[in-house]
């Protein structure tokens, strides 16, 4: 999860919102526990809704 969070931070800093959203969609598919899914969904809220 730390790796995903760091990748997301870099993508958002660079304004690469489409890539950030895709990274989180892939992470959501990869995680299996509810706690992990909740973490990914919380991160997804950081991506602007217009993406």
C-alpha positions, 0 to 999 in steps of 0.5 A, a space after each residue: 500500500 505504501 508503494 501505491 501511495 507514493 506512486 499516487 503522490 508523484 502522479 498527482 504532483 505532476 498533474 497526471 490525474 488519469 494515470 493516478 485514477 488508473 493506478 488506484 483502480 488497479 490497486 482496488 482490483 488487487 486488494 482482497 480485504 475490506 480494510 485495504 479496499 477502504 484505504 484505496 477508496 480513500 486515496 481515490 478521493 484525492 483524485 479530482 472528480 473531473 478525471 
